Amino acid sequence: MHSRHRLRAPIAILVALLALIVGLNLYPANSAEATDWASISKAGAVKWRTKTSWGTAYLRNGNSDWGYVHIKRGGTYRKTSNHEVTAAAERQWVRALNSKNTSLAFNGLEVYASHYQVGKSKKLARTMCVIYDHRSGLIGKNKYGQFGIVTAYWTTGTRNAGKCGKD
């Protein structure tokens, strides 16, 4: 009987430490934002959503590393010419997210792609690449569902999702 009681305290401490570690799992890890709970809460707010063949897809506000803010600023390389947040771009996001042209990225994110034509004669080929994070997690102190769209951009020509690459 006594050995069972002696094990309860270490197990409780282990569970508390695990809860603390999981509770500090901020996405993305950025120490400047970790103290700004208002910014973190805003990052998790849903900016756009749509029904897809696999469920509901989200675009959260995010920050400079992911989401709407990331796309609006032109992605990692600040290339705003192919990172659009227009209604036309949103239609292509939906097409890509419903596409069977998918690939897993090196970091566990899913890459979706759809091909389309632009220009007066519709002869200019493009591919809309959408990088999506299906994982759930914490943003600040709040638990959210899927993080959603990390980035979305178009590239010239037709590419498979596996060739979309980093923005």
C-alpha positions in Angstrom: 0.0 0.0 0.0 2.8 2.5 0.9 4.7 1.9 -2.4 1.6 3.0 -4.3 1.3 6.2 -2.4 5.0 7.0 -2.8 4.5 6.7 -6.6 1.6 9.2 -6.7 3.7 12.3 -5.9 6.4 11.7 -8.6 3.7 10.9 -11.1 1.8 14.0 -10.3 5.0 16.1 -10.6 5.7 14.4 -14.0 2.2 15.2 -15.2 2.5 18.8 -14.0 5.8 19.2 -15.8 4.4 17.7 -19.0 1.4 20.0 -18.9 3.8 23.0 -18.4 5.9 21.9 -21.4 2.9 21.4 -23.6 1.3 24.7 -22.4 4.4 26.6 -23.5 4.2 25.3 -27.0 3.8 28.6 -28.9 3.5 28.5 -32.7 5.5 30.0 -34.2 8.3 30.3 -31.6 9.1 34.0 -31.3 10.1 35.3 -28.0 9.0 38.9 -28.8 5.5 37.7 -29.4 5.5 35.3 -26.5 5.0 38.2 -24.1 2.5 40.1 -26.2 -0.7 38.1 -25.5 -2.9 40.6 -27.5 -0.8 40.0 -30.7 -0.8 36.3 -30.2 -4.6 36.2 -29.6 -5.1 38.3 -32.7 -2.8 35.9 -34.7 -5.2 33.1 -34.0 -8.3 35.0 -35.3 -9.8 33.5 -38.4 -9.6 35.9 -41.3 -11.1 33.6 -44.0 -12.6 30.1 -44.2 -14.0 27.8 -46.8 -15.5 24.3 -47.1 -13.3 21.8 -48.9 -13.5 18.2 -49.9 -11.7 17.3 -46.6 -13.4 19.7 -44.2 -13.1 23.4 -43.4 -9.9 25.3 -44.3 -8.8 28.4 -42.4 -6.7 31.4 -43.0 -5.8 33.0 -39.7 -4.4 36.4 -39.2 -1.0 34.9 -38.3 2.1 37.0 -38.2 5.2 37.6 -40.4 5.9 33.8 -40.4 2.5 32.4 -41.4 -1.1 33.3 -42.3 -2.7 36.4 -43.7 0.0 38.8 -42.5 2.7 36.6 -44.0 0.9 36.4 -47.4 0.1 40.1 -47.4 3.8 41.1 -46.8 4.9 38.9 -49.7 6.0 35.8 -47.8 9.5 35.0 -46.6 11.1 37.0 -49.4 8.6 39.9 -49.4 7.6 39.2 -53.0 4.2 40.8 -53.1 3.8 40.3 -56.8 2.8 36.7 -56.5 1.4 36.6 -52.9 -2.1 37.9 -53.5 -5.0 38.3 -51.0 -7.6 39.2 -53.7 -10.9 37.5 -54.4 -9.4 35.9 -57.5 -6.5 34.5 -55.4 -9.0 33.1 -52.8 -10.8 31.3 -55.6 -7.5 29.7 -56.6 -6.8 28.8 -53.0 -10.1 26.9 -52.9 -9.3 25.1 -56.1 -5.9 24.1 -54.8 -7.2 23.0 -51.4 -9.8 20.8 -53.2 -7.2 19.4 -55.6 -5.8 15.9 -55.5 -2.4 17.5 -56.4 -1.0 17.4 -52.9 2.4 16.6 -51.3 3.8 16.5 -47.8 6.4 19.2 -47.1 9.6 18.3 -45.2 8.2 19.8 -42.0 4.9 18.0 -42.0 2.9 20.7 -43.7 0.7 19.8 -46.6 1.3 21.4 -50.0 -1.7 21.8 -52.4 -1.5 23.0 -56.0 -3.9 23.9 -58.8 -3.1 24.9 -62.4 -4.9 27.7 -64.1 -4.5 30.1 -67.1 -4.3 33.9 -67.1 -4.1 36.6 -69.7 -6.4 37.8 -72.5 -6.0 34.6 -74.4 -5.7 32.4 -71.3 -2.4 31.1 -72.5 -0.2 32.0 -69.6 0.0 29.0 -67.3 0.3 29.4 -63.5 0.2 27.2 -60.5 -1.3 28.3 -57.2 0.6 26.8 -54.3 -1.0 26.6 -50.9 1.0 25.4 -47.9 -1.4 24.2 -45.1 -0.8 23.2 -41.5 -3.4 20.7 -40.4 -1.9 20.5 -36.9 -3.8 21.9 -33.9 -2.0 23.7 -31.1 -1.7 26.7 -28.9 -1.3 30.3 -29.9 -0.5 32.1 -26.7 -2.7 30.9 -24.0 -5.5 29.8 -26.3 -6.0 26.4 -27.9 -7.0 26.6 -31.5 -7.9 24.0 -34.1 -5.9 23.8 -37.3 -3.4 26.6 -37.8 -4.5 26.7 -41.4 -2.9 28.3 -44.4 0.8 29.1 -43.7 1.3 30.7 -47.1 -0.2 30.9 -50.6 1.4 32.1 -53.8 1.4 31.6 -57.5 4.3 30.6 -59.7 4.6 30.5 -63.5 4.1 27.3 -65.4 2.5 24.1 -64.2 4.1 22.4 -61.2 3.1 19.4 -59.0 2.6 20.2 -55.4 5.9 18.6 -54.5 7.7 21.2 -56.7 6.0 24.3 -55.2 9.0 24.8 -52.8 9.4 27.5 -50.2 8.0 31.0 -50.9 
